Amino acid sequence: MSAALLVAALRDPASVAGLSGAQWNALIAAARAERLIGTLAFRLEGVAVPPAVRPILADARFDAAREAQTALWEADRAAAALAPLAIPVILLKGTAYAAAGLLAAPLSPALGRFIGDLDILVPRDALDAVEAALLDAGWEWVKPDPYDDAYYRQWMHELPPLIHRDRDRMIDVHHTILPLTARPKPDIAAMIAASIALPGGLRILSLEHRVCHAAAHLLADGDLAGGLRNLWDIHCLCSASGAAQEDFTLSLMEEAARHDLAAPVARALRLAHHLYGTPVKAYSAPISLDLRLRPSDRLFLTRLLARDGWGRETHKALRQLFYVRSHLLRMPPPMLARHLLTKWRKGHRPG
């Protein structure tokens, strides 16, 4: 499986020695499909690779560096637009990793990471002011459909996405980290209060909360699409944090429990430990954290690794199962049925 080759190469770059041409093709295809080609390129820097592979990896490193610059500029523009509001503006996901100054770290979630939209978190009571400020600064709505607009505003953890009319870059404005209909109810005010200030006025979540957010996004909200990248983020954050703080795992699990996220964080740690060798500690007290895989974890691993030698997704029935699961996590069954029926009538079909 191409995804298994990718996991092995990220975990131990020396594992690429002796790969056949077909295996290299599979590895590159999986890395591109999982949006980990830049990360792979940096992981293999200094490792002997076939001549035909070198320019692919060099281009990926160049593209990743350019993308990080673009993401940071977009964050700067959003900060300038929102500065008059004097509210905390917290960067999330890839832009947060880049802004945190982690690019030079030997094992960093920012190194080579694909950064798409700009994701920010603001207090919910400031949403109207944030929306008006961004519209004044050149962002426009992406979702013209009244149903989609109303769905985002009533039930989701973010405003409908916006795109800048000149720079063609999207921004997602979050007011919490999970849909309002989801079962877990993180204490977002506590997360905002614990956030870390950066030069220039922006902020990032604490280390523990960055891991909680990544795990929630992967396992308490989504269908595991792009899951290997999210798990790599968690691996890097835990590796760096654990090296600096002996009991980081304990602190992480305490925060996860506080925010109703103990189960997804624990599963994320088990999966990351199994796939990437993430250095987390098992505990029997004062908390219980067993890193041995549970039977249900096998389904998650199969979904995460479901790619053929061309990087194409396999196990369609399992993908559909996780697609339905992701919606059941977001909303009660009656509401889900109405939502899916409405989307079906509008022509939406899950991949």
Long-range contacts (C-beta under 8 A, 24 or more apart in sequence): 1-305, 1-306, 1-307, 1-308, 1-309, 2-26, 2-27, 2-29, 2-30, 2-307, 2-308, 2-309, 2-310, 2-311, 3-30, 3-34, 3-228, 3-304, 3-305, 3-306, 3-307, 4-305, 5-30, 6-30, 6-31, 6-34, 6-36, 6-40, 6-228, 7-228, 7-275, 7-276, 7-305, 9-40, 9-43, 9-44, 10-36, 10-39, 10-40, 10-43, 10-232, 10-276, 11-275, 11-276, 11-277, 13-43, 13-44, 13-47, 14-47, 16-44, 16-47, 16-49, 17-48, 21-50, 22-309, 24-49, 24-50, 24-52, 24-53, 25-309, 25-310, 26-309, 26-310, 26-311, 28-53, 28-56, 29-307, 29-309, 29-310, 29-311, 30-307, 30-311, 32-311, 33-307, 33-311, 33-312, 33-313, 34-226, 34-228, 34-229, 34-307, 35-114, 35-226, 35-229, 36-112, 36-114, 36-228, 36-229, 36-232, 37-112, 37-114, 38-63, 38-64, 38-67, 38-111, 38-112, 38-113, 38-114, 39-64, 39-111, 39-112, 39-113, 39-229, 39-232, 40-112, 41-112, 42-111, 42-112, 43-112, 60-112, 61-112, 64-111, 64-112, 64-113, 64-114, 67-114, 67-115, 68-98, 68-103, 68-110, 68-113, 68-115, 70-115, 70-169, 71-95, 71-98, 71-115, 71-118, 72-98, 72-99, 74-118, 74-164, 74-167, 74-169, 74-171, 75-99, 75-118, 75-120, 75-202, 76-200, 77-137, 77-164, 77-167, 78-118, 78-120, 78-134, 78-171, 79-200, 79-201, 79-202, 80-137, 81-133, 81-134, 81-136, 81-137, 82-122, 82-130, 82-133, 82-134, 83-201, 84-133, 85-126, 85-129, 85-130, 85-133, 87-122, 87-123, 87-126, 87-129, 87-130, 88-122, 88-123, 88-192, 88-195, 88-203, 89-120, 89-121, 89-122, 89-201, 89-202, 89-203, 90-120, 90-121, 90-122, 90-192, 90-195, 90-202, 90-203, 90-204, 90-205, 91-118, 91-119, 91-120, 91-121, 91-198, 91-202, 91-203, 91-204, 92-119, 92-120, 92-121, 92-174, 92-205, 92-213, 93-119, 93-213, 93-217, 95-119, 96-204, 96-205, 96-210, 97-233, 99-198, 99-202, 99-204, 100-198, 100-204, 102-240, 105-240, 107-236, 107-239, 107-240, 108-236, 108-240, 109-232, 109-233, 109-236, 109-237, 113-229, 113-233, 114-229, 116-170, 117-161, 117-169, 117-170, 117-171, 117-172, 118-169, 118-170, 118-171, 118-172, 119-171, 119-172, 119-174, 120-171, 120-172, 120-173, 120-174, 121-174, 121-175, 121-176, 121-177, 121-188, 121-191, 121-192, 121-205, 122-173, 122-174, 122-175, 123-175, 123-189, 123-192, 124-175, 124-176, 124-188, 127-159, 127-173, 127-175, 130-159, 130-173, 131-159, 131-173, 134-162, 134-171, 134-173, 135-162, 138-164, 138-165, 138-166, 138-167, 139-163, 139-164, 139-165, 139-171, 140-164, 140-165, 142-170, 145-346, 147-342, 147-346, 151-339, 154-180, 155-179, 155-180, 155-181, 155-330, 155-331, 156-180, 177-212, 177-213, 177-216, 177-217, 178-216, 178-220, 178-221, 179-221, 179-330, 179-331, 181-330, 181-331, 181-332, 181-335, 182-220, 182-221, 182-329, 182-330, 182-331, 183-260, 183-329, 184-216, 184-220, 184-259, 184-260, 184-261, 184-264, 185-260, 186-212, 186-216, 186-259, 186-260, 186-261, 187-258, 187-259, 190-258, 190-259, 191-259, 206-255, 207-237, 207-241, 207-248, 208-241, 208-248, 208-251, 208-252, 208-255, 208-256, 209-255, 209-259, 210-237, 211-237, 211-238, 211-241, 211-252, 211-265, 211-268, 212-252, 212-255, 212-256, 212-259, 212-261, 212-265, 214-268, 215-256, 215-261, 215-264, 215-265, 215-267, 215-268, 215-269, 216-261, 216-264, 218-264, 218-268, 219-264, 219-267, 219-268, 219-300, 220-261, 220-264, 220-329, 221-326, 221-329, 221-330, 222-326, 223-319, 223-322, 223-323, 223-325, 223-326, 224-300, 224-303, 224-304, 224-322, 227-300, 227-303, 227-304, 228-275, 228-304, 231-268, 231-271, 231-272, 231-275, 231-276, 231-304, 232-276, 234-268, 234-269, 234-272, 234-278, 235-272, 235-276, 235-277, 235-278, 238-269, 238-272, 238-278, 238-279, 238-280, 239-278, 239-279, 242-279, 242-280, 242-281, 247-281, 249-280, 249-281, 249-283, 249-289, 250-281, 250-283, 250-286, 250-287, 253-283, 253-287, 253-289, 254-287, 257-287, 267-297, 267-300, 270-294, 270-297, 271-297, 271-300, 271-301, 271-304, 274-301, 275-301, 275-304, 313-351, 319-351, 320-350, 323-350
